[in-house]
Amino acid sequence: MDDIITLQGKLQLANAEIEALRKDKLRLTQELAKVRGMLRAGGADNMSTKLKDALRE
């Protein structure tokens, strides 16, 4: 009986860890999408000063 209780406790801990990892994955996926959007929107702002000067000439 103690083995079953021990296994149930381990299962609960594993399920809690899985849920935490899923939340982290969702947060990171959202952050990545935000950063990718910022990079796309930035466009010319991400170019170096030398490159901007060369394009102006």
N, C-alpha and C positions, 0 to 999 in steps of 0.2 A: 504493500500500500504506500509506503514511504517513497518507493521508486516512482510511482505514478504522480505523487504530489511534487516530487523533485522535477520530473519531466514537464509537468504542467507549468511550474514556475519558470523553467528554462524556455518553454514555448512562449509564455507571456513576455518574457524579456526579449526574445528574438522578434516577436511581433511588434513590440514597441520600437526596437531598433530599426526594423524595416519601415515602419511608419515615419520615423525621424529621417531616414535616408530618402524616402519618397518626397518629403517636404523640402529637404535640401536640394534634391534634384529639380523640383519645380521652381524653387527660388533661383537656382543657378541658370536654369533654362530661360526664365524671365529676364534675368540680368544680362544674359548673353544676347537675347533679342534686342534689349534696350541699347546695348553697346553697338551692336551691328547697325541699328537704325541711326545712331549718332554718327557712326563712321560714314554711312551712306549720305546722310544729310550734310556732313561736313565738307565732303568733296574737296574743293579747292583749298579750304582752310588747312587741310592736312599736308599740303605740299610745302616743301622747304622754301625759304626765302629766295635762294639762288634759282630754283626752278621757276618761281613766280616771276622773277626779274627776267629770266631768259624768255619766258613766254610773252612778256610785255614788249620785248624788242622786235 
